[in-house]
Amino acid sequence: MDIDDLEPRKAKPALKDLTALGVAELKDYIAGLEAEIARARAAIAAKEAQKNAAEAFFKRPS
């Protein structure tokens, strides 16, 4: 059993109503989402680098 199985599942956020937004507002919304995606990718890269460094440090000699 994984520790994640014990934690309550997070509800997915509700989708934003896009019908009331104009073209410029939709473009701004997309730009904000792309910025958040870039931020998430940077966090993933940092965590992977940290994990790889830890694995290299604790690697047993063959």
FITOR-946625 format. One record per atom (N, C-alpha, C): x, y, z; residue number from 0; residue in three letters. Coordinates in Angstrom, 1 decimal. Example, Ala and Ser with C-alpha at 12.3 -4.5 7.8 and 13.67 -1.06 7.14 Angstrom:
<gufis>
<gufi><xx>13.2</xx><yy>-5.7</yy><zz>7.8</zz><drenti>0</drenti><kemar>Ala</kemar></gufi>
<gufi><xx>12.3</xx><yy>-4.5</yy><zz>7.8</zz><drenti>0</drenti><kemar>Ala</kemar></gufi>
<gufi><xx>13.2</xx><yy>-3.3</yy><zz>7.8</zz><drenti>0</drenti><kemar>Ala</kemar></gufi>
<gufi><xx>12.8</xx><yy>-2.2</yy><zz>7.1</zz><drenti>1</drenti><kemar>Ser</kemar></gufi>
<gufi><xx>13.7</xx><yy>-1.1</yy><zz>7.1</zz><drenti>1</drenti><kemar>Ser</kemar></gufi>
<gufi><xx>12.9</xx><yy>0.0</yy><zz>7.9</zz><drenti>1</drenti><kemar>Ser</kemar></gufi>
</gufis>
This chain:
<gufis>
<gufi><xx>0.8</xx><yy>-1.2</yy><zz>0.0</zz><drenti>0</drenti><kemar>Met</kemar></gufi>
<gufi><xx>0.0</xx><yy>0.0</yy><zz>0.0</zz><drenti>0</drenti><kemar>Met</kemar></gufi>
<gufi><xx>0.9</xx><yy>1.2</yy><zz>0.0</zz><drenti>0</drenti><kemar>Met</kemar></gufi>
<gufi><xx>0.5</xx><yy>2.2</yy><zz>-0.8</zz><drenti>1</drenti><kemar>Asp</kemar></gufi>
<gufi><xx>1.3</xx><yy>3.4</yy><zz>-0.9</zz><drenti>1</drenti><kemar>Asp</kemar></gufi>
<gufi><xx>0.7</xx><yy>4.5</yy><zz>0.0</zz><drenti>1</drenti><kemar>Asp</kemar></gufi>
<gufi><xx>1.6</xx><yy>5.3</yy><zz>0.5</zz><drenti>2</drenti><kemar>Ile</kemar></gufi>
<gufi><xx>1.1</xx><yy>6.4</yy><zz>1.5</zz><drenti>2</drenti><kemar>Ile</kemar></gufi>
<gufi><xx>0.1</xx><yy>7.3</yy><zz>0.8</zz><drenti>2</drenti><kemar>Ile</kemar></gufi>
<gufi><xx>0.2</xx><yy>7.5</yy><zz>-0.5</zz><drenti>3</drenti><kemar>Asp</kemar></gufi>
<gufi><xx>-0.8</xx><yy>8.3</yy><zz>-1.2</zz><drenti>3</drenti><kemar>Asp</kemar></gufi>
<gufi><xx>-2.2</xx><yy>7.7</yy><zz>-1.2</zz><drenti>3</drenti><kemar>Asp</kemar></gufi>
<gufi><xx>-2.3</xx><yy>6.4</yy><zz>-1.0</zz><drenti>4</drenti><kemar>Asp</kemar></gufi>
<gufi><xx>-3.6</xx><yy>5.7</yy><zz>-1.0</zz><drenti>4</drenti><kemar>Asp</kemar></gufi>
<gufi><xx>-4.3</xx><yy>6.1</yy><zz>0.3</zz><drenti>4</drenti><kemar>Asp</kemar></gufi>
<gufi><xx>-3.6</xx><yy>6.5</yy><zz>1.3</zz><drenti>5</drenti><kemar>Leu</kemar></gufi>
<gufi><xx>-4.2</xx><yy>6.9</yy><zz>2.6</zz><drenti>5</drenti><kemar>Leu</kemar></gufi>
<gufi><xx>-4.8</xx><yy>8.3</yy><zz>2.7</zz><drenti>5</drenti><kemar>Leu</kemar></gufi>
<gufi><xx>-4.2</xx><yy>9.1</yy><zz>1.8</zz><drenti>6</drenti><kemar>Glu</kemar></gufi>
<gufi><xx>-4.6</xx><yy>10.6</yy><zz>1.8</zz><drenti>6</drenti><kemar>Glu</kemar></gufi>
<gufi><xx>-5.9</xx><yy>10.7</yy><zz>1.0</zz><drenti>6</drenti><kemar>Glu</kemar></gufi>
<gufi><xx>-6.7</xx><yy>11.7</yy><zz>1.5</zz><drenti>7</drenti><kemar>Pro</kemar></gufi>
<gufi><xx>-8.0</xx><yy>11.9</yy><zz>0.7</zz><drenti>7</drenti><kemar>Pro</kemar></gufi>
<gufi><xx>-7.7</xx><yy>12.5</yy><zz>-0.7</zz><drenti>7</drenti><kemar>Pro</kemar></gufi>
<gufi><xx>-8.4</xx><yy>12.1</yy><zz>-1.6</zz><drenti>8</drenti><kemar>Arg</kemar></gufi>
<gufi><xx>-8.2</xx><yy>12.5</yy><zz>-3.0</zz><drenti>8</drenti><kemar>Arg</kemar></gufi>
<gufi><xx>-8.7</xx><yy>14.0</yy><zz>-3.1</zz><drenti>8</drenti><kemar>Arg</kemar></gufi>
<gufi><xx>-7.9</xx><yy>14.7</yy><zz>-3.9</zz><drenti>9</drenti><kemar>Lys</kemar></gufi>
<gufi><xx>-8.3</xx><yy>16.1</yy><zz>-4.1</zz><drenti>9</drenti><kemar>Lys</kemar></gufi>
<gufi><xx>-9.3</xx><yy>16.2</yy><zz>-5.3</zz><drenti>9</drenti><kemar>Lys</kemar></gufi>
<gufi><xx>-10.3</xx><yy>17.0</yy><zz>-5.1</zz><drenti>10</drenti><kemar>Ala</kemar></gufi>
<gufi><xx>-11.3</xx><yy>17.2</yy><zz>-6.1</zz><drenti>10</drenti><kemar>Ala</kemar></gufi>
<gufi><xx>-10.7</xx><yy>18.1</yy><zz>-7.2</zz><drenti>10</drenti><kemar>Ala</kemar></gufi>
<gufi><xx>-11.1</xx><yy>17.7</yy><zz>-8.5</zz><drenti>11</drenti><kemar>Lys</kemar></gufi>
<gufi><xx>-10.6</xx><yy>18.5</yy><zz>-9.6</zz><drenti>11</drenti><kemar>Lys</kemar></gufi>
<gufi><xx>-11.2</xx><yy>19.9</yy><zz>-9.6</zz><drenti>11</drenti><kemar>Lys</kemar></gufi>
<gufi><xx>-10.5</xx><yy>20.9</yy><zz>-9.9</zz><drenti>12</drenti><kemar>Pro</kemar></gufi>
<gufi><xx>-11.1</xx><yy>22.2</yy><zz>-9.9</zz><drenti>12</drenti><kemar>Pro</kemar></gufi>
<gufi><xx>-12.1</xx><yy>22.3</yy><zz>-11.0</zz><drenti>12</drenti><kemar>Pro</kemar></gufi>
<gufi><xx>-13.1</xx><yy>23.1</yy><zz>-10.7</zz><drenti>13</drenti><kemar>Ala</kemar></gufi>
<gufi><xx>-14.2</xx><yy>23.3</yy><zz>-11.7</zz><drenti>13</drenti><kemar>Ala</kemar></gufi>
<gufi><xx>-13.6</xx><yy>24.1</yy><zz>-12.9</zz><drenti>13</drenti><kemar>Ala</kemar></gufi>
<gufi><xx>-14.1</xx><yy>23.7</yy><zz>-14.1</zz><drenti>14</drenti><kemar>Leu</kemar></gufi>
<gufi><xx>-13.7</xx><yy>24.4</yy><zz>-15.3</zz><drenti>14</drenti><kemar>Leu</kemar></gufi>
<gufi><xx>-14.2</xx><yy>25.8</yy><zz>-15.4</zz><drenti>14</drenti><kemar>Leu</kemar></gufi>
<gufi><xx>-13.4</xx><yy>26.7</yy><zz>-15.9</zz><drenti>15</drenti><kemar>Lys</kemar></gufi>
<gufi><xx>-13.8</xx><yy>28.1</yy><zz>-16.0</zz><drenti>15</drenti><kemar>Lys</kemar></gufi>
<gufi><xx>-14.8</xx><yy>28.3</yy><zz>-17.1</zz><drenti>15</drenti><kemar>Lys</kemar></gufi>
<gufi><xx>-15.8</xx><yy>29.1</yy><zz>-16.9</zz><drenti>16</drenti><kemar>Asp</kemar></gufi>
<gufi><xx>-16.8</xx><yy>29.4</yy><zz>-18.0</zz><drenti>16</drenti><kemar>Asp</kemar></gufi>
<gufi><xx>-16.1</xx><yy>30.4</yy><zz>-18.9</zz><drenti>16</drenti><kemar>Asp</kemar></gufi>
<gufi><xx>-15.9</xx><yy>29.9</yy><zz>-20.2</zz><drenti>17</drenti><kemar>Leu</kemar></gufi>
<gufi><xx>-15.2</xx><yy>30.7</yy><zz>-21.2</zz><drenti>17</drenti><kemar>Leu</kemar></gufi>
<gufi><xx>-16.1</xx><yy>31.5</yy><zz>-22.0</zz><drenti>17</drenti><kemar>Leu</kemar></gufi>
<gufi><xx>-17.4</xx><yy>31.2</yy><zz>-21.9</zz><drenti>18</drenti><kemar>Thr</kemar></gufi>
<gufi><xx>-18.4</xx><yy>31.9</yy><zz>-22.8</zz><drenti>18</drenti><kemar>Thr</kemar></gufi>
<gufi><xx>-18.5</xx><yy>33.4</yy><zz>-22.6</zz><drenti>18</drenti><kemar>Thr</kemar></gufi>
<gufi><xx>-18.2</xx><yy>33.9</yy><zz>-21.4</zz><drenti>19</drenti><kemar>Ala</kemar></gufi>
<gufi><xx>-18.3</xx><yy>35.3</yy><zz>-21.2</zz><drenti>19</drenti><kemar>Ala</kemar></gufi>
<gufi><xx>-17.0</xx><yy>36.1</yy><zz>-21.5</zz><drenti>19</drenti><kemar>Ala</kemar></gufi>
<gufi><xx>-16.0</xx><yy>35.4</yy><zz>-21.9</zz><drenti>20</drenti><kemar>Leu</kemar></gufi>
<gufi><xx>-14.7</xx><yy>36.0</yy><zz>-22.2</zz><drenti>20</drenti><kemar>Leu</kemar></gufi>
<gufi><xx>-14.6</xx><yy>36.4</yy><zz>-23.6</zz><drenti>20</drenti><kemar>Leu</kemar></gufi>
<gufi><xx>-14.0</xx><yy>37.5</yy><zz>-23.9</zz><drenti>21</drenti><kemar>Gly</kemar></gufi>
<gufi><xx>-13.7</xx><yy>38.0</yy><zz>-25.2</zz><drenti>21</drenti><kemar>Gly</kemar></gufi>
<gufi><xx>-12.4</xx><yy>37.3</yy><zz>-25.7</zz><drenti>21</drenti><kemar>Gly</kemar></gufi>
<gufi><xx>-12.0</xx><yy>37.6</yy><zz>-27.0</zz><drenti>22</drenti><kemar>Val</kemar></gufi>
<gufi><xx>-10.8</xx><yy>37.0</yy><zz>-27.6</zz><drenti>22</drenti><kemar>Val</kemar></gufi>
<gufi><xx>-9.6</xx><yy>37.4</yy><zz>-26.8</zz><drenti>22</drenti><kemar>Val</kemar></gufi>
<gufi><xx>-9.5</xx><yy>38.7</yy><zz>-26.6</zz><drenti>23</drenti><kemar>Ala</kemar></gufi>
<gufi><xx>-8.3</xx><yy>39.2</yy><zz>-25.8</zz><drenti>23</drenti><kemar>Ala</kemar></gufi>
<gufi><xx>-8.2</xx><yy>38.6</yy><zz>-24.5</zz><drenti>23</drenti><kemar>Ala</kemar></gufi>
<gufi><xx>-9.3</xx><yy>38.5</yy><zz>-23.8</zz><drenti>24</drenti><kemar>Glu</kemar></gufi>
<gufi><xx>-9.3</xx><yy>37.9</yy><zz>-22.4</zz><drenti>24</drenti><kemar>Glu</kemar></gufi>
<gufi><xx>-8.9</xx><yy>36.4</yy><zz>-22.5</zz><drenti>24</drenti><kemar>Glu</kemar></gufi>
<gufi><xx>-9.4</xx><yy>35.7</yy><zz>-23.5</zz><drenti>25</drenti><kemar>Leu</kemar></gufi>
<gufi><xx>-9.0</xx><yy>34.3</yy><zz>-23.7</zz><drenti>25</drenti><kemar>Leu</kemar></gufi>
<gufi><xx>-7.5</xx><yy>34.1</yy><zz>-24.0</zz><drenti>25</drenti><kemar>Leu</kemar></gufi>
<gufi><xx>-7.0</xx><yy>35.0</yy><zz>-24.8</zz><drenti>26</drenti><kemar>Lys</kemar></gufi>
<gufi><xx>-5.5</xx><yy>35.0</yy><zz>-25.0</zz><drenti>26</drenti><kemar>Lys</kemar></gufi>
<gufi><xx>-4.8</xx><yy>35.2</yy><zz>-23.8</zz><drenti>26</drenti><kemar>Lys</kemar></gufi>
<gufi><xx>-5.2</xx><yy>36.2</yy><zz>-22.9</zz><drenti>27</drenti><kemar>Asp</kemar></gufi>
<gufi><xx>-4.6</xx><yy>36.4</yy><zz>-21.6</zz><drenti>27</drenti><kemar>Asp</kemar></gufi>
<gufi><xx>-4.7</xx><yy>35.2</yy><zz>-20.7</zz><drenti>27</drenti><kemar>Asp</kemar></gufi>
<gufi><xx>-5.8</xx><yy>34.6</yy><zz>-20.8</zz><drenti>28</drenti><kemar>Tyr</kemar></gufi>
<gufi><xx>-6.1</xx><yy>33.4</yy><zz>-19.9</zz><drenti>28</drenti><kemar>Tyr</kemar></gufi>
<gufi><xx>-5.1</xx><yy>32.3</yy><zz>-20.4</zz><drenti>28</drenti><kemar>Tyr</kemar></gufi>
<gufi><xx>-5.0</xx><yy>32.1</yy><zz>-21.7</zz><drenti>29</drenti><kemar>Ile</kemar></gufi>
<gufi><xx>-4.0</xx><yy>31.1</yy><zz>-22.2</zz><drenti>29</drenti><kemar>Ile</kemar></gufi>
<gufi><xx>-2.6</xx><yy>31.4</yy><zz>-21.8</zz><drenti>29</drenti><kemar>Ile</kemar></gufi>
<gufi><xx>-2.2</xx><yy>32.7</yy><zz>-21.9</zz><drenti>30</drenti><kemar>Ala</kemar></gufi>
<gufi><xx>-0.9</xx><yy>33.1</yy><zz>-21.5</zz><drenti>30</drenti><kemar>Ala</kemar></gufi>
<gufi><xx>-0.6</xx><yy>32.7</yy><zz>-20.1</zz><drenti>30</drenti><kemar>Ala</kemar></gufi>
<gufi><xx>-1.6</xx><yy>33.0</yy><zz>-19.2</zz><drenti>31</drenti><kemar>Gly</kemar></gufi>
<gufi><xx>-1.4</xx><yy>32.7</yy><zz>-17.8</zz><drenti>31</drenti><kemar>Gly</kemar></gufi>
<gufi><xx>-1.3</xx><yy>31.2</yy><zz>-17.6</zz><drenti>31</drenti><kemar>Gly</kemar></gufi>
<gufi><xx>-2.1</xx><yy>30.4</yy><zz>-18.3</zz><drenti>32</drenti><kemar>Leu</kemar></gufi>
<gufi><xx>-2.0</xx><yy>28.9</yy><zz>-18.1</zz><drenti>32</drenti><kemar>Leu</kemar></gufi>
<gufi><xx>-0.6</xx><yy>28.4</yy><zz>-18.6</zz><drenti>32</drenti><kemar>Leu</kemar></gufi>
<gufi><xx>-0.2</xx><yy>29.0</yy><zz>-19.7</zz><drenti>33</drenti><kemar>Glu</kemar></gufi>
<gufi><xx>1.2</xx><yy>28.6</yy><zz>-20.2</zz><drenti>33</drenti><kemar>Glu</kemar></gufi>
<gufi><xx>2.3</xx><yy>28.9</yy><zz>-19.3</zz><drenti>33</drenti><kemar>Glu</kemar></gufi>
<gufi><xx>2.1</xx><yy>30.1</yy><zz>-18.6</zz><drenti>34</drenti><kemar>Ala</kemar></gufi>
<gufi><xx>3.1</xx><yy>30.5</yy><zz>-17.6</zz><drenti>34</drenti><kemar>Ala</kemar></gufi>
<gufi><xx>3.1</xx><yy>29.5</yy><zz>-16.4</zz><drenti>34</drenti><kemar>Ala</kemar></gufi>
<gufi><xx>1.9</xx><yy>29.1</yy><zz>-16.0</zz><drenti>35</drenti><kemar>Glu</kemar></gufi>
<gufi><xx>1.8</xx><yy>28.1</yy><zz>-14.9</zz><drenti>35</drenti><kemar>Glu</kemar></gufi>
<gufi><xx>2.3</xx><yy>26.7</yy><zz>-15.3</zz><drenti>35</drenti><kemar>Glu</kemar></gufi>
<gufi><xx>2.1</xx><yy>26.3</yy><zz>-16.6</zz><drenti>36</drenti><kemar>Ile</kemar></gufi>
<gufi><xx>2.7</xx><yy>25.1</yy><zz>-17.1</zz><drenti>36</drenti><kemar>Ile</kemar></gufi>
<gufi><xx>4.2</xx><yy>25.1</yy><zz>-17.0</zz><drenti>36</drenti><kemar>Ile</kemar></gufi>
<gufi><xx>4.8</xx><yy>26.3</yy><zz>-17.5</zz><drenti>37</drenti><kemar>Ala</kemar></gufi>
<gufi><xx>6.2</xx><yy>26.4</yy><zz>-17.4</zz><drenti>37</drenti><kemar>Ala</kemar></gufi>
<gufi><xx>6.8</xx><yy>26.4</yy><zz>-16.0</zz><drenti>37</drenti><kemar>Ala</kemar></gufi>
<gufi><xx>6.0</xx><yy>27.0</yy><zz>-15.1</zz><drenti>38</drenti><kemar>Arg</kemar></gufi>
<gufi><xx>6.4</xx><yy>26.9</yy><zz>-13.7</zz><drenti>38</drenti><kemar>Arg</kemar></gufi>
<gufi><xx>6.4</xx><yy>25.5</yy><zz>-13.1</zz><drenti>38</drenti><kemar>Arg</kemar></gufi>
<gufi><xx>5.4</xx><yy>24.7</yy><zz>-13.5</zz><drenti>39</drenti><kemar>Ala</kemar></gufi>
<gufi><xx>5.3</xx><yy>23.3</yy><zz>-13.1</zz><drenti>39</drenti><kemar>Ala</kemar></gufi>
<gufi><xx>6.4</xx><yy>22.5</yy><zz>-13.7</zz><drenti>39</drenti><kemar>Ala</kemar></gufi>
<gufi><xx>6.7</xx><yy>22.7</yy><zz>-14.9</zz><drenti>40</drenti><kemar>Arg</kemar></gufi>
<gufi><xx>7.8</xx><yy>22.0</yy><zz>-15.6</zz><drenti>40</drenti><kemar>Arg</kemar></gufi>
<gufi><xx>9.2</xx><yy>22.3</yy><zz>-14.9</zz><drenti>40</drenti><kemar>Arg</kemar></gufi>
<gufi><xx>9.4</xx><yy>23.6</yy><zz>-14.5</zz><drenti>41</drenti><kemar>Ala</kemar></gufi>
<gufi><xx>10.6</xx><yy>23.9</yy><zz>-13.8</zz><drenti>41</drenti><kemar>Ala</kemar></gufi>
<gufi><xx>10.7</xx><yy>23.2</yy><zz>-12.5</zz><drenti>41</drenti><kemar>Ala</kemar></gufi>
<gufi><xx>9.5</xx><yy>23.1</yy><zz>-11.8</zz><drenti>42</drenti><kemar>Ala</kemar></gufi>
<gufi><xx>9.5</xx><yy>22.4</yy><zz>-10.5</zz><drenti>42</drenti><kemar>Ala</kemar></gufi>
<gufi><xx>9.8</xx><yy>21.0</yy><zz>-10.7</zz><drenti>42</drenti><kemar>Ala</kemar></gufi>
<gufi><xx>9.3</xx><yy>20.4</yy><zz>-11.7</zz><drenti>43</drenti><kemar>Ile</kemar></gufi>
<gufi><xx>9.5</xx><yy>18.9</yy><zz>-12.0</zz><drenti>43</drenti><kemar>Ile</kemar></gufi>
<gufi><xx>11.0</xx><yy>18.7</yy><zz>-12.3</zz><drenti>43</drenti><kemar>Ile</kemar></gufi>
<gufi><xx>11.6</xx><yy>19.6</yy><zz>-13.1</zz><drenti>44</drenti><kemar>Ala</kemar></gufi>
<gufi><xx>13.0</xx><yy>19.5</yy><zz>-13.4</zz><drenti>44</drenti><kemar>Ala</kemar></gufi>
<gufi><xx>13.9</xx><yy>19.6</yy><zz>-12.2</zz><drenti>44</drenti><kemar>Ala</kemar></gufi>
<gufi><xx>13.5</xx><yy>20.6</yy><zz>-11.3</zz><drenti>45</drenti><kemar>Ala</kemar></gufi>
<gufi><xx>14.3</xx><yy>20.7</yy><zz>-10.1</zz><drenti>45</drenti><kemar>Ala</kemar></gufi>
<gufi><xx>14.2</xx><yy>19.5</yy><zz>-9.2</zz><drenti>45</drenti><kemar>Ala</kemar></gufi>
<gufi><xx>13.0</xx><yy>18.9</yy><zz>-9.1</zz><drenti>46</drenti><kemar>Lys</kemar></gufi>
<gufi><xx>12.8</xx><yy>17.8</yy><zz>-8.2</zz><drenti>46</drenti><kemar>Lys</kemar></gufi>
<gufi><xx>13.6</xx><yy>16.5</yy><zz>-8.8</zz><drenti>46</drenti><kemar>Lys</kemar></gufi>
<gufi><xx>13.5</xx><yy>16.4</yy><zz>-10.1</zz><drenti>47</drenti><kemar>Glu</kemar></gufi>
<gufi><xx>14.3</xx><yy>15.3</yy><zz>-10.8</zz><drenti>47</drenti><kemar>Glu</kemar></gufi>
<gufi><xx>15.8</xx><yy>15.5</yy><zz>-10.6</zz><drenti>47</drenti><kemar>Glu</kemar></gufi>
<gufi><xx>16.3</xx><yy>16.7</yy><zz>-10.7</zz><drenti>48</drenti><kemar>Ala</kemar></gufi>
<gufi><xx>17.7</xx><yy>16.9</yy><zz>-10.5</zz><drenti>48</drenti><kemar>Ala</kemar></gufi>
<gufi><xx>18.1</xx><yy>16.6</yy><zz>-9.0</zz><drenti>48</drenti><kemar>Ala</kemar></gufi>
<gufi><xx>17.2</xx><yy>17.0</yy><zz>-8.1</zz><drenti>49</drenti><kemar>Gln</kemar></gufi>
<gufi><xx>17.5</xx><yy>16.7</yy><zz>-6.7</zz><drenti>49</drenti><kemar>Gln</kemar></gufi>
<gufi><xx>17.5</xx><yy>15.2</yy><zz>-6.4</zz><drenti>49</drenti><kemar>Gln</kemar></gufi>
<gufi><xx>16.5</xx><yy>14.5</yy><zz>-7.0</zz><drenti>50</drenti><kemar>Lys</kemar></gufi>
<gufi><xx>16.4</xx><yy>13.0</yy><zz>-6.9</zz><drenti>50</drenti><kemar>Lys</kemar></gufi>
<gufi><xx>17.7</xx><yy>12.3</yy><zz>-7.5</zz><drenti>50</drenti><kemar>Lys</kemar></gufi>
<gufi><xx>18.1</xx><yy>12.8</yy><zz>-8.7</zz><drenti>51</drenti><kemar>Asn</kemar></gufi>
<gufi><xx>19.2</xx><yy>12.2</yy><zz>-9.4</zz><drenti>51</drenti><kemar>Asn</kemar></gufi>
<gufi><xx>20.5</xx><yy>12.4</yy><zz>-8.5</zz><drenti>51</drenti><kemar>Asn</kemar></gufi>
<gufi><xx>20.6</xx><yy>13.6</yy><zz>-8.0</zz><drenti>52</drenti><kemar>Ala</kemar></gufi>
<gufi><xx>21.8</xx><yy>13.9</yy><zz>-7.1</zz><drenti>52</drenti><kemar>Ala</kemar></gufi>
<gufi><xx>21.8</xx><yy>13.0</yy><zz>-5.9</zz><drenti>52</drenti><kemar>Ala</kemar></gufi>
<gufi><xx>20.7</xx><yy>12.8</yy><zz>-5.3</zz><drenti>53</drenti><kemar>Ala</kemar></gufi>
<gufi><xx>20.6</xx><yy>11.9</yy><zz>-4.1</zz><drenti>53</drenti><kemar>Ala</kemar></gufi>
<gufi><xx>20.9</xx><yy>10.5</yy><zz>-4.5</zz><drenti>53</drenti><kemar>Ala</kemar></gufi>
<gufi><xx>20.4</xx><yy>10.0</yy><zz>-5.6</zz><drenti>54</drenti><kemar>Glu</kemar></gufi>
<gufi><xx>20.7</xx><yy>8.7</yy><zz>-6.1</zz><drenti>54</drenti><kemar>Glu</kemar></gufi>
<gufi><xx>22.1</xx><yy>8.5</yy><zz>-6.3</zz><drenti>54</drenti><kemar>Glu</kemar></gufi>
<gufi><xx>22.8</xx><yy>9.5</yy><zz>-7.0</zz><drenti>55</drenti><kemar>Ala</kemar></gufi>
<gufi><xx>24.2</xx><yy>9.4</yy><zz>-7.2</zz><drenti>55</drenti><kemar>Ala</kemar></gufi>
<gufi><xx>25.0</xx><yy>9.4</yy><zz>-6.0</zz><drenti>55</drenti><kemar>Ala</kemar></gufi>
<gufi><xx>24.6</xx><yy>10.2</yy><zz>-5.0</zz><drenti>56</drenti><kemar>Phe</kemar></gufi>
<gufi><xx>25.3</xx><yy>10.2</yy><zz>-3.7</zz><drenti>56</drenti><kemar>Phe</kemar></gufi>
<gufi><xx>25.2</xx><yy>8.9</yy><zz>-3.0</zz><drenti>56</drenti><kemar>Phe</kemar></gufi>
<gufi><xx>24.1</xx><yy>8.3</yy><zz>-3.0</zz><drenti>57</drenti><kemar>Phe</kemar></gufi>
<gufi><xx>23.9</xx><yy>7.1</yy><zz>-2.2</zz><drenti>57</drenti><kemar>Phe</kemar></gufi>
<gufi><xx>24.1</xx><yy>5.8</yy><zz>-3.0</zz><drenti>57</drenti><kemar>Phe</kemar></gufi>
<gufi><xx>24.6</xx><yy>6.0</yy><zz>-4.3</zz><drenti>58</drenti><kemar>Lys</kemar></gufi>
<gufi><xx>24.8</xx><yy>4.8</yy><zz>-5.1</zz><drenti>58</drenti><kemar>Lys</kemar></gufi>
<gufi><xx>25.9</xx><yy>4.0</yy><zz>-4.5</zz><drenti>58</drenti><kemar>Lys</kemar></gufi>
<gufi><xx>25.7</xx><yy>2.7</yy><zz>-4.5</zz><drenti>59</drenti><kemar>Arg</kemar></gufi>
<gufi><xx>26.7</xx><yy>1.7</yy><zz>-3.9</zz><drenti>59</drenti><kemar>Arg</kemar></gufi>
<gufi><xx>27.6</xx><yy>1.4</yy><zz>-5.0</zz><drenti>59</drenti><kemar>Arg</kemar></gufi>
<gufi><xx>28.9</xx><yy>1.3</yy><zz>-4.7</zz><drenti>60</drenti><kemar>Pro</kemar></gufi>
<gufi><xx>29.9</xx><yy>0.9</yy><zz>-5.7</zz><drenti>60</drenti><kemar>Pro</kemar></gufi>
<gufi><xx>29.7</xx><yy>-0.6</yy><zz>-6.1</zz><drenti>60</drenti><kemar>Pro</kemar></gufi>
<gufi><xx>29.8</xx><yy>-0.9</yy><zz>-7.3</zz><drenti>61</drenti><kemar>Ser</kemar></gufi>
<gufi><xx>29.6</xx><yy>-2.2</yy><zz>-7.8</zz><drenti>61</drenti><kemar>Ser</kemar></gufi>
<gufi><xx>30.8</xx><yy>-3.1</yy><zz>-7.5</zz><drenti>61</drenti><kemar>Ser</kemar></gufi>
</gufis>
